[in-house]
Every structure is written in C-alpha cells, then in structure tokens.
C-alpha cells in the first residue's frame, strides 16, 4: 500500500547519506471520490470515481494547512481538519513518540463537501495513509498493515461503503463480520461510465439519515435484496442493459428525494436521454446516471442540467468513469534544505 522512499526516489551510491530522523521526503497521496449505495446496496456497496483530492505533506518548524479547490473556504485549517485529526489519531493509537507533529499540509480538492461524493472518506483515508507513512519513516515497527488501516477507516466513518473504494479503488461489497469489515471486489465493465450531476446546495449526511425509517415493510426488504443481486449480476456478467427498466432501491431513495428539489424530474430527464438507470450518490444530493458510453453520458449530463434548471436549481455536471487505481503514498524527494534543526 505504501511505497518505500527507495523505490520512488532511486539510489545514488555517491550521495551523502540522509538521516531519516532529520529529514522527511515530501509525501503525496491522491484519493478518489466515491459513490456509495449504488442504489439498493445501502451502506454496503460503493465504487471509486476518477475525481480526486490530492494532499501533500512535508515537515516544517510550524504547523500549517493550505487548501485550494472545491469547498476550500468551508474547511478548517487548524488541527480540527479531518485529515490532520486522522493523522493525529494514527500516531496516538500507535503509541509512537518519534514522529514530529509540525508539518505543512497542502490540499488540492476536486471533491465538493456535503454532496454525496465521499469527501469525508477521502479525508479519512488520506489521513490514515499519510499517518501510516510517517510511522513507516520514523517508527516502522509501529506501522499498520492495510487491513488494520481499513478497519480504522470504517470505525472513523461509521460504515464501509465509501472508505473501502476510497482506500482500495474499484467497486466493493462490504460487510461487517466479527467486529471488522470484510470486503469483496465487484467487477466493472470497461464501458461503464456515469453522468454526474451535483446541484448547488449541500445535504448533510445526518439530515439525510434522519428521514429514513427505523423499519421497512418486509416486501420492500425482499424487493431490495433482489435488486441488489440484480446489480451484482449485471456488473459481473457485463449485462448493463439489465439495469434498465424497473431497477431501483427500496430502502433510502424514496425517503430522501423530498430533500432534493427537482429530483424526480432530473431522474426522468436522464432516463429519456439514454441513461441505463440513476442512483442517488451516497446520501445525496448528487445524482448519478449510469451509461454505457461517453457519448450517451455527455447527452445525459446536458439533459440533467436543463431539468434541474427548470426546477430553479443550478448544478455542475461531468462525465466520470470508475477509478480502479489503488491509492498509494508517493515520496517526491527531499526538500532542498533541512526543515528540522
């Protein structure tokens, strides 16, 4: 999961040795946005999208956080920042006393917050991976394995559907067994792509969960199980047309749609424009239209924009494919001058 500095930087036999306690190479991690639930896979299925938040870290005499890109003004730049807080948790739980706590952290965000695209999962996974890389550099005996990091991510996020694809890439079905997560990869047809429509209003996950019932009718539970199986079969057998028609969720979307102005109209517009189906991304308000070509996805994105505009809602749209790249921490080289005395 974490590449060693030697594999990234190469070796130079004639170069002067660097004391690893005095200097740390700049580190960078790029973590994808995610879409959770995938319709009927409530709190259990998710996949990574090719939209990323990038974080760079290097040691300094003081602590600073700089944020650029999406939602930059909404995010804290002190130690309450989720990435910083997660790094602190990793170091504290490890029991290390060898890792400095003053760094420069630079965030370049493409993933908007409170949109249903897993911004909190990207932050948690970024913090876990960077914190573990610090351990590997300064106190390698206390560094964690990938399974432990994933379990920590689930504990921090509360459910596995976003953090698993954020940490591993691709699409995953995750369950909790014996107090920890167990994840199963889902195959993804190469032609699968999405028209993603992000309306210009936030929807907090807490608010979207508050409208869900504590119990659902047995008929809805049975129907949802069948639809989840239908999704797995359609993906595993590359039968995307099986998602057309009656494919839907029975556990959350019907309750959340009233929180999203124009939801029904935008969904209908996407289907008319050629989408296979639509799913609410996570808790919303982002709507994902599943398509089998970039050309159709572009047409669908335009139709969704117009439909939301007719509901007096502006939105940002883009075409995305699943990201199957396994995120890793990159070591970018040492600073030109020591950053620690």
MARDO-486600 format. One line per 3 residues: number of its first residue (from 1); for each residue x, y, z of C-alpha. Coordinates in steps of 0.5 Angstrom, whole numbers, plus 500, padded with zeros to 3 digits. Example, Ala and Ser with C-alpha at 12.3 -4.5 7.8 and 13.67 -1.06 7.14 Angstrom:
1> 525 491 516; 527 498 514
end
This chain:
1> 500 500 500; 506 505 502; 511 505 497
4> 518 506 500; 522 512 499; 528 508 496
7> 523 505 491; 521 512 489; 527 516 490
10> 532 511 487; 539 511 490; 546 514 489
13> 552 511 491; 556 517 491; 551 521 495
16> 551 523 502; 547 519 507; 541 523 510
19> 539 522 517; 532 520 517; 530 523 523
22> 533 530 521; 529 530 514; 523 527 511
25> 521 527 504; 515 531 501; 510 526 501
28> 503 526 497; 497 522 497; 491 522 492
31> 485 519 494; 479 519 490; 472 521 490
34> 467 515 492; 459 514 490; 456 510 496
37> 450 505 496; 450 504 488; 442 504 489
40> 440 498 493; 447 497 496; 445 501 502
43> 451 502 507; 455 496 504; 457 498 496
46> 461 503 493; 466 505 488; 471 510 487
49> 471 515 481; 476 519 477; 476 525 481
52> 481 526 487; 483 530 493; 491 531 493
55> 495 532 499; 502 534 500; 506 534 507
58> 513 535 509; 516 537 516; 517 544 518
61> 518 548 524; 511 550 525; 504 547 523
64> 500 550 517; 495 548 513; 493 551 506
67> 487 549 502; 486 550 495; 480 548 490
70> 473 545 492; 470 548 498; 476 551 501
73> 473 556 505; 469 551 508; 474 547 511
76> 478 548 517; 486 550 517; 487 548 524
79> 488 541 528; 481 540 527; 481 539 520
82> 479 532 519; 486 530 515; 490 533 521
85> 486 530 526; 486 523 523; 494 523 522
88> 494 525 530; 489 519 531; 494 514 528
91> 500 517 531; 497 517 538; 494 510 537
94> 501 507 535; 504 510 542; 510 513 538
97> 514 518 541; 519 519 535; 514 523 530
100> 514 530 529; 508 534 530; 509 540 526
103> 508 540 518; 506 544 512; 500 540 509
106> 497 542 502; 490 540 500; 488 541 493
109> 481 539 493; 476 537 487; 471 533 491
112> 466 538 494; 464 537 501; 456 535 503
115> 455 533 496; 455 525 497; 461 524 493
118> 465 522 500; 469 528 502; 470 525 509
121> 472 519 506; 477 522 502; 480 526 508
124> 480 520 513; 483 515 508; 488 521 506
127> 490 522 514; 491 515 515; 495 513 509
130> 500 520 511; 500 518 518; 502 511 517
133> 507 513 512; 510 518 518; 510 512 522
136> 514 508 517; 519 513 516; 520 515 523
139> 518 509 527; 517 503 522; 516 498 528
142> 509 501 530; 507 502 522; 500 499 521
145> 498 494 515; 493 495 510; 487 491 514
148> 488 495 520; 488 502 516; 482 500 513
151> 478 497 520; 481 504 523; 477 508 517
154> 471 504 518; 471 506 525; 472 513 524
157> 467 514 518; 462 509 521; 461 505 515
160> 465 501 510; 461 503 503; 465 510 502
163> 472 508 505; 473 502 502; 473 504 495
166> 477 510 497; 483 506 500; 483 501 495
169> 480 504 489; 475 500 484; 468 497 487
172> 467 494 493; 461 490 497; 463 491 504
175> 460 487 511; 462 487 518; 464 481 521
178> 467 479 528; 467 487 529; 471 488 523
181> 470 490 516; 470 484 510; 470 487 503
184> 469 483 496; 471 486 490; 466 488 485
187> 468 487 477; 466 493 473; 465 493 465
190> 470 497 462; 465 501 458; 461 503 464
193> 461 511 466; 457 516 469; 454 523 468
196> 455 526 475; 450 532 477; 452 536 483
199> 447 541 485; 449 548 488; 446 546 495
202> 449 542 500; 446 536 504; 449 534 511
205> 449 526 512; 446 527 519; 440 530 515
208> 439 525 510; 439 520 515; 434 523 520
211> 429 522 515; 430 514 514; 425 510 518
214> 427 505 523; 423 499 520; 421 498 513
217> 416 493 510; 418 486 509; 416 487 502
220> 421 493 501; 426 489 504; 425 483 500
223> 425 487 493; 431 491 495; 435 484 496
226> 433 482 489; 435 489 486; 442 489 490
229> 443 482 487; 441 484 480; 446 490 480
232> 452 485 482; 450 480 476; 449 486 471
235> 456 488 473; 459 481 474; 457 479 467
238> 457 485 463; 450 486 462; 449 493 464
241> 442 493 460; 440 489 466; 440 496 470
244> 434 499 465; 427 499 467; 425 497 474
247> 432 497 477; 431 501 484; 433 502 491
250> 427 501 497; 431 503 503; 433 510 502
253> 432 514 496; 424 515 496; 425 518 503
256> 431 522 501; 428 525 495; 424 530 498
259> 430 533 501; 433 535 494; 428 540 489
262> 428 537 482; 430 530 484; 424 526 480
265> 425 531 474; 432 530 473; 432 523 474
268> 426 522 469; 431 527 464; 437 523 465
271> 433 516 463; 430 520 457; 437 522 455
274> 439 515 455; 442 513 462; 441 506 464
277> 439 508 471; 440 513 476; 442 513 483
280> 443 518 489; 450 518 490; 451 517 498
283> 446 521 502; 446 526 496; 444 531 493
286> 449 529 487; 445 524 482; 449 519 478
289> 446 517 472; 449 510 469; 451 510 462
292> 455 505 457; 459 510 453; 462 517 454
295> 457 520 448; 451 518 452; 454 520 459
298> 455 527 456; 448 528 453; 445 525 459
301> 449 531 463; 446 536 459; 439 534 460
304> 440 533 467; 443 541 468; 437 543 464
307> 432 539 468; 435 542 475; 435 549 472
310> 428 548 470; 427 547 478; 431 553 479
313> 437 549 481; 444 550 478; 448 544 478
316> 455 542 476; 456 536 471; 461 532 469
319> 463 525 466; 466 520 470; 469 513 470
322> 470 508 476; 477 509 478; 481 502 479
325> 487 505 482; 490 503 488; 492 510 492
328> 499 510 495; 503 515 498; 508 518 494
331> 515 520 496; 517 526 492; 524 528 494
334> 527 531 500; 527 539 501; 533 543 498
337> 535 545 505; 533 541 512; 527 543 515
340> 529 541 522; 534 543 527
end
